Amino acid sequence: MTVSSDLNMLAEALGPRVRRDEPLASHTCLRVGGPADLLIVCESAGEVVGAVELAQRHGIDWRVLGGGCNVLVADSGVRGLVIVNRAARVEFDGPVARAETGALLAALAGEAVRRGLAGLEWAAGLPGTVGGAVVGNAGAFEGDIAAILHSATVLEPSGEAVARSNEWFEFEYRLSRIKRGGGYVVLAATFELEPQDSESLAARADEILEWRRTRHPAGATVGSTFKNPPDSHAGYLIEQAGLRGYRVGGAQISELHGNFFMNTGGATAADVWALIQHARATVGQQFGMQLELEIELLGEGPWRQKSA
């Protein structure tokens, strides 16, 4: 049986909501990326599980995409099935917050602040979903997911949904067990927050929002492209290397923040990758530091020709 036949059978099994050859540029913050063979938007954790099960049953590669904020998708797109996770139910029980992983992290942080619960205010205005934040151990302003995650429900490669404790994730700086690979999917996350004065929390969240408004560019951006090296900042090194505003095709390093790479209109993934490579090489030559990517690379892009 050909791959095309397998895809057709999976598309039939997924039903009328599945999309064929869907441009992933429409599902990423950078607005870059070629088509997915098949794409389905899931509105609940159960739908995500069902889509994964069907893809496995038909022998089709699959991956789950959240807000698409920290990914660079190849111009050739992604083969197989892309599952867009929009499961966004959120519940609070005293200082405990439980969120499905398609929920927006900034919205969860805002609700926690309104309820007078501390621990997520660092995420005020931060793009992306709860799932992406857990997978990448998102953080800022001396806070991160690792510090507040109590447990999460994980769909394992066996197809079983299992509650996993914080320790299971083996969190490191912008890294987790799941980001290292293995075919796991985070379905829901439970956070332990601390009661605090809501007015002081709101003031702190407003400070963080203002900081982001004045220092982070608006528009189509991949977010923080590189991890910060020990005892330094990637954006600072890129700026000191004279690369603020540097362009390759439609891709540009932001004038506001050196670690934000932008699509100024019509950028391709190849443009962005060339810009990444130039920034990494220039910083390496000038400062002797090898910048490590924070973003994920999806599909068969030019990065496959050389180790990322």
C-alpha positions as CSV (number, residue, x, y, z in Angstrom):
1,M,0.0,0.0,0.0
2,T,1.4,3.4,-0.9
3,V,1.8,6.3,1.4
4,S,-0.8,8.2,-0.6
5,S,-3.3,5.4,0.1
6,D,-2.5,5.5,3.8
7,L,-3.0,9.2,3.9
8,N,-6.3,8.9,2.0
9,M,-7.5,6.3,4.5
10,L,-6.4,8.4,7.5
11,A,-8.1,11.5,6.0
12,E,-11.3,9.5,5.6
13,A,-11.1,8.2,9.2
14,L,-10.5,11.7,10.5
15,G,-13.7,13.0,8.8
16,P,-14.7,16.2,7.1
17,R,-12.8,18.5,9.4
18,V,-9.4,17.3,8.1
19,R,-7.6,19.7,5.7
20,R,-5.3,18.5,2.9
21,D,-2.1,20.4,1.9
22,E,-2.8,23.1,4.6
23,P,-0.2,25.9,4.6
24,L,1.5,25.9,8.0
25,A,2.4,29.5,7.6
26,S,-1.2,30.1,8.7
27,H,-0.5,28.3,11.9
28,T,2.8,29.7,13.0
29,C,3.6,33.1,14.6
30,L,6.4,33.7,12.1
31,R,4.0,33.2,9.2
32,V,6.4,30.9,7.5
33,G,6.1,27.2,6.5
34,G,4.9,25.0,3.6
35,P,2.0,22.6,3.7
36,A,1.1,19.7,5.9
37,D,-0.1,16.7,4.1
38,L,-3.0,16.5,6.5
39,L,-4.1,18.9,9.3
40,I,-6.8,18.8,11.8
41,V,-7.7,21.3,14.6
42,C,-8.7,19.6,17.8
43,E,-10.9,21.4,20.4
44,S,-10.5,19.0,23.3
45,A,-7.9,16.7,24.7
46,G,-10.0,13.7,23.8
47,E,-9.9,14.8,20.1
48,V,-6.1,15.1,20.3
49,V,-5.8,11.6,21.6
50,G,-8.2,10.3,19.0
51,A,-6.3,11.9,16.1
52,V,-3.0,10.5,17.4
53,E,-4.5,7.0,17.7
54,L,-5.8,7.1,14.1
55,A,-2.5,8.3,12.7
56,Q,-0.7,5.5,14.6
57,R,-3.2,3.0,13.4
58,H,-2.7,4.0,9.7
59,G,1.1,4.2,10.1
60,I,1.3,7.9,9.4
61,D,3.8,10.2,11.0
62,W,2.2,12.9,13.2
63,R,3.0,15.8,15.4
64,V,1.1,18.2,17.6
65,L,1.4,21.9,17.1
66,G,0.2,24.5,19.7
67,G,0.4,28.2,19.1
68,G,3.3,27.8,16.6
69,C,5.4,30.5,18.4
70,N,8.8,28.8,18.8
71,V,9.0,26.8,15.6
72,L,10.5,27.2,12.2
73,V,8.7,25.1,9.5
74,A,10.4,24.1,6.3
75,D,9.3,25.7,3.1
76,S,8.6,22.1,1.9
77,G,6.2,21.7,4.8
78,V,5.7,18.7,7.0
79,R,4.8,15.2,5.9
80,G,2.0,13.2,7.6
81,L,-0.6,14.6,10.0
82,V,-0.3,17.9,11.9
83,I,-2.6,18.1,14.9
84,V,-3.3,21.7,16.0
85,N,-4.2,21.6,19.7
86,R,-6.9,24.1,20.6
87,A,-8.1,22.2,23.8
88,A,-8.3,25.2,26.2
89,R,-10.4,24.3,29.2
90,V,-9.1,25.9,32.4
91,E,-10.2,25.2,36.0
92,F,-9.1,26.7,39.3
93,D,-9.5,25.0,42.7
94,G,-8.1,27.4,45.3
95,P,-4.4,27.9,44.5
96,V,-4.3,25.1,42.0
97,A,-4.8,25.8,38.3
98,R,-5.4,23.0,35.8
99,A,-5.3,23.8,32.1
100,E,-5.6,21.8,28.9
101,T,-2.5,22.4,26.9
102,G,-4.1,24.3,24.0
103,A,-4.9,27.1,26.4
104,L,-3.0,30.4,25.9
105,L,-0.4,30.8,28.6
106,A,-0.8,34.6,28.8
107,A,-4.6,34.1,29.4
108,L,-3.9,31.6,32.2
109,A,-1.4,34.0,33.8
110,G,-3.9,36.9,33.6
111,E,-6.6,34.8,35.3
112,A,-4.2,33.7,38.0
113,V,-3.3,37.4,38.7
114,R,-7.0,38.4,38.9
115,R,-7.5,35.6,41.4
116,G,-4.6,36.8,43.5
117,L,-2.4,33.8,42.8
118,A,1.3,34.2,42.3
119,G,3.6,32.1,40.2
120,L,2.6,32.9,36.6
121,E,2.9,36.7,36.4
122,W,6.2,36.3,34.5
123,A,4.1,35.0,31.6
124,A,2.0,38.2,31.3
125,G,1.9,38.9,27.6
126,L,4.0,35.9,26.6
127,P,2.7,34.3,23.4
128,G,2.1,30.5,23.0
129,T,0.2,27.8,24.7
130,V,0.4,26.0,28.0
131,G,1.6,22.8,26.2
132,G,4.4,24.6,24.4
133,A,5.4,26.2,27.7
134,V,5.6,22.9,29.5
135,V,7.6,21.2,26.6
136,G,10.1,24.1,26.4
137,N,10.1,24.9,30.1
138,A,9.2,28.5,29.3
139,G,10.3,31.2,31.6
140,A,11.2,34.9,32.1
141,F,11.9,37.3,34.9
142,E,13.4,34.6,37.2
143,G,10.3,32.4,36.9
144,D,9.6,29.3,34.8
145,I,7.3,26.3,34.4
146,A,9.6,24.0,36.3
147,A,9.0,26.0,39.5
148,I,5.2,25.8,39.5
149,L,4.3,22.6,37.6
150,H,2.8,20.0,40.0
151,S,2.0,17.4,37.4
152,A,0.7,16.9,33.9
153,T,-1.3,14.3,32.0
154,V,0.9,12.8,29.3
155,L,-0.2,10.7,26.3
156,E,2.6,8.1,26.1
157,P,3.7,6.3,22.9
158,S,1.7,3.2,24.1
159,G,-1.5,5.3,23.8
160,E,-2.0,5.4,27.5
161,A,-2.7,8.8,29.3
162,V,-0.6,8.9,32.4
163,A,-0.3,11.5,35.2
164,R,3.4,12.5,35.5
165,S,5.0,14.4,38.3
166,N,7.2,17.5,37.9
167,E,10.3,15.3,38.4
168,W,9.5,13.1,35.5
169,F,9.9,15.9,33.1
170,E,13.6,16.3,33.9
171,F,13.4,20.1,33.4
172,E,16.4,22.1,32.4
173,Y,16.8,25.6,31.0
174,R,14.3,25.7,28.1
175,L,14.3,22.0,27.9
176,S,12.3,19.0,29.1
177,R,12.2,15.3,28.7
178,I,9.4,15.7,26.1
179,K,11.3,18.2,24.0
180,R,14.2,15.7,23.8
181,G,11.8,13.4,21.9
182,G,10.1,10.1,22.4
183,G,6.6,10.7,21.0
184,Y,4.9,12.1,24.1
185,V,2.1,14.6,24.1
186,V,1.1,16.8,27.1
187,L,-2.7,16.9,27.4
188,A,-3.2,18.9,30.5
189,A,-1.0,20.6,33.2
190,T,-1.6,21.3,36.9
191,F,0.1,24.2,38.5
192,E,0.6,25.0,42.2
193,L,0.3,28.7,42.8
194,E,0.5,30.9,45.9
195,P,-2.1,33.3,47.3
196,Q,-0.9,36.8,47.2
197,D,-2.3,40.4,47.2
198,S,-4.0,40.8,43.8
199,E,-3.2,44.5,43.5
200,S,0.6,43.9,43.9
201,L,0.4,41.0,41.4
202,A,-1.5,43.1,38.9
203,A,1.1,45.9,39.3
204,R,3.9,43.4,38.6
205,A,2.1,41.9,35.6
206,D,1.6,45.5,34.2
207,E,5.4,46.2,34.6
208,I,6.2,43.0,32.7
209,L,3.7,43.8,30.0
210,E,5.1,47.3,29.5
211,W,8.6,45.9,29.4
212,R,7.6,43.5,26.6
213,R,5.7,46.3,24.7
214,T,8.8,48.5,24.6
215,R,11.5,45.8,24.0
216,H,9.9,43.1,22.0
217,P,8.8,43.7,18.4
218,A,5.3,43.4,17.2
219,G,4.4,41.4,14.1
220,A,5.4,38.1,12.7
221,T,8.3,36.8,14.8
222,V,9.7,33.4,16.0
223,G,10.2,34.8,19.5
224,S,13.5,34.1,21.3
225,T,15.5,32.4,18.6
226,F,18.5,31.3,20.7
227,K,18.9,30.2,24.3
228,N,20.9,32.6,26.5
229,P,24.5,31.3,27.0
230,P,25.7,31.0,30.6
231,D,26.3,34.4,32.2
232,S,25.2,36.3,29.0
233,H,22.3,37.1,26.8
234,A,21.9,36.0,23.1
235,G,20.2,39.2,22.1
236,Y,23.0,41.3,23.6
237,L,25.7,39.3,21.9
238,I,23.9,39.6,18.5
239,E,23.5,43.3,19.0
240,Q,27.2,43.8,20.0
241,A,28.1,41.9,16.9
242,G,26.5,44.7,14.9
243,L,23.6,42.6,13.6
244,R,20.7,44.6,14.8
245,G,18.4,45.1,11.7
246,Y,20.5,42.7,9.6
247,R,18.4,41.1,6.8
248,V,18.4,38.1,4.6
249,G,15.5,38.2,2.0
250,G,12.3,38.9,3.9
251,A,13.8,37.9,7.3
252,Q,15.3,40.5,9.6
253,I,16.9,40.6,13.1
254,S,14.7,43.0,15.0
255,E,15.9,46.6,15.7
256,L,14.4,46.3,19.2
257,H,15.8,43.0,20.3
258,G,18.7,41.0,18.8
259,N,17.2,37.6,19.7
260,F,14.0,38.2,17.8
261,F,14.0,37.2,14.1
262,M,11.1,38.6,12.1
263,N,9.2,38.0,8.9
264,T,9.0,41.5,7.3
265,G,6.8,40.1,4.6
266,G,7.4,37.3,2.2
267,A,10.2,35.6,4.2
268,T,10.9,32.0,3.6
269,A,12.2,29.4,6.0
270,A,15.4,29.4,4.0
271,D,15.7,33.1,4.6
272,V,15.2,32.7,8.3
273,W,17.7,29.8,8.5
274,A,20.3,31.7,6.6
275,L,19.9,34.6,9.0
276,I,20.2,32.2,12.0
277,Q,23.4,30.7,10.5
278,H,24.9,34.2,9.9
279,A,24.1,35.4,13.4
280,R,25.5,32.2,14.9
281,A,28.7,32.4,12.9
282,T,29.3,36.1,13.5
283,V,28.8,35.7,17.3
284,G,31.1,32.7,17.3
285,Q,33.8,34.6,15.4
286,Q,33.6,37.7,17.5
287,F,33.0,36.3,21.0
288,G,33.9,32.6,20.8
289,M,30.4,31.5,21.8
290,Q,28.3,28.9,20.0
291,L,24.6,30.0,20.2
292,E,22.2,27.2,20.8
293,L,18.7,27.3,19.2
294,E,15.7,27.6,21.4
295,I,13.2,27.1,18.6
296,E,12.3,23.8,17.0
297,L,12.9,23.0,13.4
298,L,10.1,21.1,11.6
299,G,10.3,19.4,8.3
300,E,13.0,18.7,5.7
301,G,14.6,22.2,5.6
302,P,18.1,23.3,4.8
303,W,19.0,22.6,8.4
304,R,19.0,18.9,7.5
305,Q,22.1,19.5,5.4
306,K,24.2,20.4,8.4
307,S,23.7,19.7,12.2
308,A,21.5,22.3,13.9
